[in-house]
Amino acid sequence: MAPETRILDASQIGAATAPRRSFTPLVWLVLLAALPLVLDSFFIGVASSVLIWVIIGIGMMVLMGFSGQVSIGHAAFLAMGAYGEALLIQAGVPFPVSLIVVALLALVVGVAVGLPSLRFSGIYLAMATLAFAFIVEAVIGGMEITGGRSGLSVDDAKIFGLYLSDDLPMYYSSLVVAALTFWLADNLVRSKTGRAWQAIRDSEIAATSMGIGTASYKTIAFAFSASATAVAGTLLAHKVGYLSPDGFTIQQSIEMLILVVVGGLGSLMGAVYGALFIVLLPLALSLAKDRLPGGIAELPGLEAGIFGLTLMLVILFQPRGVRGALSRLFSLNRGSSQ
C-alpha cells in the first residue's frame, strides 16, 4: 500500500514553524504579581515602564516579527493613545472604558492606515508610516484641545478607588493589560491567522499562490499592532502625567524597532526581552555615569550611540536576538548534560 500523502491547505502554511509554549503563564503571573513585595517604590516604577514597553513590543512583534511589515511611525499610535486617554479622562470617562474606547479607535485608524499602505512594502512602507507619524505630530501640535506645543496635563484616574498614577495601581494595571495583550497575541499567532502571517513573512508571492489573502491578513496585523501601541499609550499618559508632541518623535519609533530586533524577531517572549533592554539600558547608563571618566560620561548622544552600536552588533553576530541566544544556550546545556 502506498504511503499516505498529506496535503496541507493554505491555513496550515507555517504551522511547522509555530512557536512552542516554553513557559507556564500562571507561574509567571504569580511571580510578577508578587514582585512589588520585594521592590521599593523606584523599582516598582521601573517595572511598570517595562510592562508598558512589553505591550508596545508585542504589537511591534506581530507587525514585524510575524507578518514581516516594517513601520517607523508607530510613535504616532502611542501619541494617539496617550492624548486620547487624556481627553477622555477630562470628559469624565472612567479608566477601563476609556482604555477600551482608545483600543477600538486605534484599531479603526490602524485599518485606515494599513489599507493604503498595502501598496507598499519594505522601505516604501517604512517611509509611508513615517509620513503618517509626521502628520499626527503636526496635528497634535497645532490643535488647541491638545494644548498644542505647550502640552497637555493628564488628569488622574481612579480604579477600584485608587489613583492610577500611584505605583501599585499603575504596576498592576500594566501587568493585567500586558498579560491580556500577550494572551491575545499568543492565540492569534497559533491560529490560522498567525500561520498566514508567517507564510506572508517568509514569501508573500508563495503565500498568494497558495490562496492566502495577503491584503486582509496584513491589515489585521497592522490594526492589532496599532491598537496594542495605543493601549500602551493610555498607561503611559497616566505614568508621565504630562504630554507634549516632542515626547512622541521618530526616536521612539526607532526604539520600537530596536526592541523587536534585540529581543528576537518572531517570538513574543522576544518582546519581553526587548522591553527589558529598552528600559534598563538607560537606567544602567545613568547609574554608571558616576563611575565613567568625565569626558565619556558627558558625551552628547551617548545613550543613542550605545543603542545603535548594540543594534549593529545584534544584526551582525546574533540576528535572532536575545531570544535566539537564550534558546541556543539552553540547547547547548541540555546537550552537554546528556
BALO-713247 format. One line per field, with one value per residue (C-alpha): residue number from 1; residue in three letters; x, y, z. Coordinates in Angstrom, 3 decimals, padded with zeros to 6 digits, m for minus. Layout:
! BALO-713247
n: (NUM; ...);
res: (Ala; ...);
u: (X; ...);
v: (Y; ...);
w: (Z; ...);
END
This chain:
! BALO-713247
n: (1; 2; 3; 4; 5; 6; 7; 8; 9; 10; 11; 12; 13; 14; 15; 16; 17; 18; 19; 20; 21; 22; 23; 24; 25; 26; 27; 28; 29; 30; 31; 32; 33; 34; 35; 36; 37; 38; 39; 40; 41; 42; 43; 44; 45; 46; 47; 48; 49; 50; 51; 52; 53; 54; 55; 56; 57; 58; 59; 60; 61; 62; 63; 64; 65; 66; 67; 68; 69; 70; 71; 72; 73; 74; 75; 76; 77; 78; 79; 80; 81; 82; 83; 84; 85; 86; 87; 88; 89; 90; 91; 92; 93; 94; 95; 96; 97; 98; 99; 100; 101; 102; 103; 104; 105; 106; 107; 108; 109; 110; 111; 112; 113; 114; 115; 116; 117; 118; 119; 120; 121; 122; 123; 124; 125; 126; 127; 128; 129; 130; 131; 132; 133; 134; 135; 136; 137; 138; 139; 140; 141; 142; 143; 144; 145; 146; 147; 148; 149; 150; 151; 152; 153; 154; 155; 156; 157; 158; 159; 160; 161; 162; 163; 164; 165; 166; 167; 168; 169; 170; 171; 172; 173; 174; 175; 176; 177; 178; 179; 180; 181; 182; 183; 184; 185; 186; 187; 188; 189; 190; 191; 192; 193; 194; 195; 196; 197; 198; 199; 200; 201; 202; 203; 204; 205; 206; 207; 208; 209; 210; 211; 212; 213; 214; 215; 216; 217; 218; 219; 220; 221; 222; 223; 224; 225; 226; 227; 228; 229; 230; 231; 232; 233; 234; 235; 236; 237; 238; 239; 240; 241; 242; 243; 244; 245; 246; 247; 248; 249; 250; 251; 252; 253; 254; 255; 256; 257; 258; 259; 260; 261; 262; 263; 264; 265; 266; 267; 268; 269; 270; 271; 272; 273; 274; 275; 276; 277; 278; 279; 280; 281; 282; 283; 284; 285; 286; 287; 288; 289; 290; 291; 292; 293; 294; 295; 296; 297; 298; 299; 300; 301; 302; 303; 304; 305; 306; 307; 308; 309; 310; 311; 312; 313; 314; 315; 316; 317; 318; 319; 320; 321; 322; 323; 324; 325; 326; 327; 328; 329; 330; 331; 332; 333; 334; 335; 336; 337; 338);
res: (Met; Ala; Pro; Glu; Thr; Arg; Ile; Leu; Asp; Ala; Ser; Gln; Ile; Gly; Ala; Ala; Thr; Ala; Pro; Arg; Arg; Ser; Phe; Thr; Pro; Leu; Val; Trp; Leu; Val; Leu; Leu; Ala; Ala; Leu; Pro; Leu; Val; Leu; Asp; Ser; Phe; Phe; Ile; Gly; Val; Ala; Ser; Ser; Val; Leu; Ile; Trp; Val; Ile; Ile; Gly; Ile; Gly; Met; Met; Val; Leu; Met; Gly; Phe; Ser; Gly; Gln; Val; Ser; Ile; Gly; His; Ala; Ala; Phe; Leu; Ala; Met; Gly; Ala; Tyr; Gly; Glu; Ala; Leu; Leu; Ile; Gln; Ala; Gly; Val; Pro; Phe; Pro; Val; Ser; Leu; Ile; Val; Val; Ala; Leu; Leu; Ala; Leu; Val; Val; Gly; Val; Ala; Val; Gly; Leu; Pro; Ser; Leu; Arg; Phe; Ser; Gly; Ile; Tyr; Leu; Ala; Met; Ala; Thr; Leu; Ala; Phe; Ala; Phe; Ile; Val; Glu; Ala; Val; Ile; Gly; Gly; Met; Glu; Ile; Thr; Gly; Gly; Arg; Ser; Gly; Leu; Ser; Val; Asp; Asp; Ala; Lys; Ile; Phe; Gly; Leu; Tyr; Leu; Ser; Asp; Asp; Leu; Pro; Met; Tyr; Tyr; Ser; Ser; Leu; Val; Val; Ala; Ala; Leu; Thr; Phe; Trp; Leu; Ala; Asp; Asn; Leu; Val; Arg; Ser; Lys; Thr; Gly; Arg; Ala; Trp; Gln; Ala; Ile; Arg; Asp; Ser; Glu; Ile; Ala; Ala; Thr; Ser; Met; Gly; Ile; Gly; Thr; Ala; Ser; Tyr; Lys; Thr; Ile; Ala; Phe; Ala; Phe; Ser; Ala; Ser; Ala; Thr; Ala; Val; Ala; Gly; Thr; Leu; Leu; Ala; His; Lys; Val; Gly; Tyr; Leu; Ser; Pro; Asp; Gly; Phe; Thr; Ile; Gln; Gln; Ser; Ile; Glu; Met; Leu; Ile; Leu; Val; Val; Val; Gly; Gly; Leu; Gly; Ser; Leu; Met; Gly; Ala; Val; Tyr; Gly; Ala; Leu; Phe; Ile; Val; Leu; Leu; Pro; Leu; Ala; Leu; Ser; Leu; Ala; Lys; Asp; Arg; Leu; Pro; Gly; Gly; Ile; Ala; Glu; Leu; Pro; Gly; Leu; Glu; Ala; Gly; Ile; Phe; Gly; Leu; Thr; Leu; Met; Leu; Val; Ile; Leu; Phe; Gln; Pro; Arg; Gly; Val; Arg; Gly; Ala; Leu; Ser; Arg; Leu; Phe; Ser; Leu; Asn; Arg; Gly; Ser; Ser; Gln);
u: (000.000; 001.349; 002.215; m000.451; 000.120; m000.930; m001.882; m001.609; m004.019; m003.127; m004.217; m001.544; 001.344; 003.941; 002.429; 005.710; 007.424; 004.795; 006.430; 006.080; 004.964; 008.123; 006.789; 003.838; 001.830; 000.214; 003.613; 004.864; 001.727; 002.070; 005.739; 005.074; 002.110; 004.355; 007.217; 006.209; 006.616; 010.400; 010.852; 010.896; 008.873; 011.533; 011.922; 008.160; 008.014; 010.760; 008.840; 005.715; 007.723; 008.957; 005.379; 004.248; 007.087; 006.162; 002.717; 004.361; 006.782; 004.007; 002.286; 005.523; 006.424; 003.116; 003.717; 007.418; 008.297; 005.277; 003.794; 007.070; 005.929; 008.195; 006.920; 008.991; 005.978; 004.361; 005.083; 002.025; m000.231; 001.429; 000.646; m002.929; m003.440; m001.905; m003.749; m006.987; m006.819; m006.113; m009.081; m011.458; m010.483; m011.049; m014.522; m015.290; m014.984; m013.810; m010.437; m011.388; m013.946; m011.503; m008.911; m011.396; m012.503; m008.882; m008.145; m011.133; m010.424; m006.785; m007.970; m010.082; m007.269; m004.873; m007.158; m007.500; m003.712; m002.937; m005.168; m003.483; m000.100; m000.717; 000.555; 003.961; 006.489; 009.931; 011.474; 008.482; 006.106; 008.506; 008.510; 004.697; 004.362; 006.980; 004.934; 001.863; 003.809; 004.815; 001.183; m000.037; 002.685; 001.784; m001.939; m001.417; 000.959; m001.468; m004.719; m005.942; m007.731; m004.426; m002.603; m000.563; 003.179; 002.677; 001.486; m001.441; m001.738; m003.276; m005.947; m005.518; m007.934; m009.239; m009.520; m011.140; m010.886; m007.127; m005.314; m003.865; m000.725; 000.327; 002.991; 001.000; m002.194; m000.039; 002.016; m000.929; m002.932; 000.066; 000.524; m003.113; m003.104; 000.261; m000.929; m004.155; m002.265; 000.242; m002.575; m004.460; m001.338; m000.286; m003.654; m003.588; m000.081; m001.096; m004.257; m004.877; m004.238; m000.799; 000.188; m000.891; 001.208; 004.279; 003.685; 003.419; 006.559; 008.538; 007.324; 004.395; 004.393; 004.264; 001.532; m000.574; m000.114; m001.400; m004.613; m003.834; m005.478; m002.343; m004.151; m006.616; m004.059; m001.536; m004.264; m005.222; m001.591; m001.249; m004.518; m003.626; m000.216; m001.719; m004.292; m001.714; 000.570; m002.305; m003.293; 000.273; m000.113; m003.092; m000.973; 001.991; m000.182; m001.001; 002.544; 004.172; 001.262; 002.059; 002.048; 003.929; 004.315; 008.076; 007.637; 006.407; 009.069; 010.843; 013.305; 010.595; 009.663; 013.304; 013.415; 010.427; 012.355; 015.395; 013.157; 011.970; 015.372; 017.307; 014.597; 014.355; 012.120; 009.330; 008.971; 006.519; 008.991; 011.430; 009.153; 009.686; 013.480; 013.488; 011.393; 013.844; 016.676; 014.938; 014.078; 017.086; 019.889; 019.258; 018.916; 022.200; 023.904; 022.650; 023.940; 027.271; 027.923; 029.266; 031.957; 032.884; 035.603; 034.146; 034.786; 032.963; 030.054; 029.322; 029.465; 026.300; 024.248; 025.940; 022.716; 021.676; 025.164; 025.051; 021.589; 022.904; 026.045; 024.013; 021.654; 024.563; 026.240; 022.998; 022.379; 025.950; 026.518; 023.138; 020.389; 017.888; 018.321; 018.276; 015.586; 017.758; 020.852; 018.992; 017.482; 020.909; 022.411; 019.734; 020.031; 023.807; 023.328; 020.865; 023.239; 026.187; 024.178; 023.166);
v: (000.000; 003.391; 005.644; 008.167; 011.592; 014.559; 017.729; 020.983; 023.776; 027.446; 027.800; 025.323; 027.212; 027.923; 025.502; 023.649; 026.819; 027.892; 028.723; 026.234; 027.081; 027.293; 028.654; 028.346; 031.593; 031.099; 030.761; 033.942; 035.831; 034.758; 035.761; 039.118; 039.802; 039.186; 041.290; 044.559; 042.772; 042.775; 046.081; 049.655; 052.457; 053.391; 049.882; 049.310; 052.336; 050.813; 047.516; 049.404; 051.017; 047.591; 046.275; 049.254; 048.592; 044.900; 045.891; 048.045; 045.237; 042.680; 044.927; 045.537; 041.844; 040.898; 043.510; 042.914; 039.530; 037.588; 039.452; 040.933; 044.578; 047.454; 050.640; 053.581; 055.684; 053.766; 056.573; 058.184; 055.451; 055.804; 059.534; 058.875; 056.527; 058.913; 062.038; 060.111; 058.846; 062.324; 063.840; 061.033; 061.279; 065.046; 064.320; 062.143; 058.722; 056.102; 054.500; 050.947; 052.355; 054.922; 052.200; 050.125; 053.159; 054.056; 050.455; 050.337; 053.760; 052.828; 049.579; 051.568; 054.019; 051.095; 049.631; 053.038; 053.486; 049.855; 049.501; 052.220; 051.024; 047.599; 049.058; 049.453; 047.058; 047.217; 050.676; 052.235; 051.038; 052.374; 055.787; 055.792; 055.127; 057.798; 060.315; 059.340; 059.942; 063.432; 064.211; 063.090; 065.081; 068.201; 067.789; 067.280; 070.227; 072.515; 071.727; 073.821; 070.886; 069.011; 072.044; 072.467; 072.672; 073.720; 070.223; 068.749; 067.795; 064.363; 064.222; 061.345; 058.447; 056.101; 052.333; 050.482; 053.700; 054.027; 056.652; 055.085; 057.245; 055.682; 052.996; 049.876; 050.646; 051.566; 048.381; 046.022; 047.770; 047.478; 043.830; 042.959; 044.777; 043.262; 039.756; 040.147; 041.545; 038.672; 036.113; 037.577; 037.804; 034.277; 032.868; 034.813; 033.604; 029.976; 030.299; 030.199; 033.948; 033.533; 030.807; 033.038; 035.888; 033.675; 032.483; 036.090; 036.999; 034.138; 034.720; 036.904; 035.579; 031.964; 032.807; 034.448; 031.460; 029.198; 031.196; 033.290; 036.713; 038.739; 042.099; 041.144; 039.374; 042.222; 044.708; 042.624; 042.618; 046.374; 047.092; 044.837; 046.466; 049.967; 049.073; 047.499; 050.522; 052.921; 050.903; 051.257; 054.987; 055.155; 053.731; 055.906; 059.028; 058.345; 057.354; 060.545; 062.852; 065.433; 065.081; 067.013; 066.383; 066.350; 063.172; 061.186; 061.519; 059.270; 058.391; 056.431; 054.672; 053.703; 052.390; 050.199; 048.739; 048.178; 046.421; 043.721; 043.201; 042.950; 040.859; 038.420; 038.626; 036.080; 035.483; 037.032; 036.396; 038.414; 041.406; 040.913; 040.720; 043.756; 045.764; 044.952; 046.169; 049.423; 050.353; 049.026; 050.200; 053.963; 053.202; 051.315; 054.140; 056.766; 054.703; 054.063; 057.693; 058.435; 055.803; 056.767; 059.299; 062.783; 063.159; 059.950; 060.487; 063.933; 062.913; 064.064; 061.243; 058.570; 056.650; 056.810; 055.725; 052.665; 051.791; 051.985; 050.006; 047.297; 047.054; 046.726; 044.019; 042.061; 042.164; 041.066; 038.397; 037.400; 038.065; 036.053; 038.447; 037.674; 035.033; 033.164; 033.430; 032.031; 029.197; 028.271; 028.430; 026.195; 023.691; 023.536; 022.982; 020.170; 018.594; 018.725; 017.193; 014.130);
w: (000.000; m000.939; 001.956; 002.879; 001.395; 003.487; 001.631; 003.519; 002.762; 002.882; 006.502; 007.570; 005.992; 008.627; 011.177; 011.411; 012.495; 015.024; 018.343; 021.192; 024.695; 026.740; 029.993; 032.363; 032.173; 035.583; 037.271; 035.602; 036.620; 040.245; 040.319; 038.686; 040.976; 043.991; 042.626; 044.386; 047.714; 047.239; 045.374; 046.596; 045.009; 042.430; 041.018; 041.010; 038.692; 036.531; 036.380; 035.265; 032.458; 031.366; 031.221; 029.138; 026.698; 026.661; 025.339; 022.667; 021.853; 021.410; 018.897; 017.017; 017.128; 015.486; 012.803; 012.105; 013.540; 012.307; 009.322; 008.058; 007.814; 008.832; 010.472; 011.673; 012.558; 015.399; 017.849; 016.214; 017.622; 021.018; 020.903; 019.793; 022.725; 025.246; 024.062; 023.535; 027.102; 028.482; 026.631; 027.603; 031.269; 031.118; 029.726; 032.743; 031.085; 033.644; 033.023; 031.940; 029.490; 028.119; 027.553; 025.543; 023.532; 022.708; 021.690; 019.333; 017.811; 017.208; 015.620; 013.153; 012.435; 012.004; 009.333; 007.662; 007.560; 006.825; 003.755; 001.638; 002.854; 001.277; m001.974; m000.351; 001.097; 002.636; 002.784; 000.993; 003.712; 006.329; 004.636; 004.423; 008.157; 008.878; 006.891; 008.929; 012.150; 010.985; 010.151; 013.578; 015.339; 013.361; 014.050; 017.785; 017.949; 016.151; 017.968; 020.874; 022.503; 022.872; 024.274; 021.096; 021.576; 025.192; 026.085; 027.976; 031.625; 032.259; 034.945; 037.363; 037.073; 039.707; 039.539; 042.442; 044.442; 043.932; 041.867; 038.752; 038.864; 042.190; 041.983; 042.836; 040.835; 037.826; 038.144; 038.486; 035.753; 033.419; 034.396; 033.656; 030.308; 029.314; 030.255; 028.258; 025.251; 025.391; 025.687; 022.730; 020.548; 021.514; 020.466; 017.206; 016.395; 016.959; 014.891; 011.155; 011.137; 012.704; 010.253; 007.380; 008.815; 008.914; 005.365; 004.169; 006.092; 004.553; 000.983; 000.045; m003.520; m002.330; 000.174; m002.539; m004.836; m002.045; m001.794; 001.279; 001.223; 001.939; 001.963; 004.698; 006.888; 006.639; 007.544; 010.607; 011.748; 011.259; 013.075; 016.015; 016.304; 016.209; 018.874; 021.216; 020.883; 021.605; 024.684; 025.925; 025.321; 027.704; 030.522; 029.586; 029.803; 033.449; 034.253; 032.952; 033.847; 031.156; 027.380; 024.719; 020.954; 021.496; 023.537; 020.508; 017.864; 015.395; 018.155; 019.953; 016.727; 016.253; 019.830; 018.993; 016.061; 018.283; 020.816; 018.416; 016.756; 020.014; 021.685; 018.792; 015.729; 015.523; 019.265; 021.712; 024.522; 022.442; 023.069; 026.808; 026.453; 024.169; 026.634; 029.408; 027.197; 026.221; 029.816; 031.725; 029.423; 030.034; 033.744; 033.766; 031.869; 034.315; 037.238; 035.520; 034.583; 038.046; 037.527; 033.979; 033.191; 032.963; 029.248; 028.367; 030.744; 029.283; 025.618; 023.786; 022.329; 024.460; 025.027; 021.356; 020.315; 022.577; 021.256; 017.698; 018.470; 020.188; 017.235; 014.802; 016.894; 017.220; 013.462; 012.724; 015.355; 016.813; 014.238; 016.291; 019.208; 022.910; 022.432; 019.934; 022.134; 025.151; 023.108; 021.803; 025.287; 026.788; 023.933; 024.439; 028.170; 027.537; 025.044; 027.429; 030.273; 028.254);
END
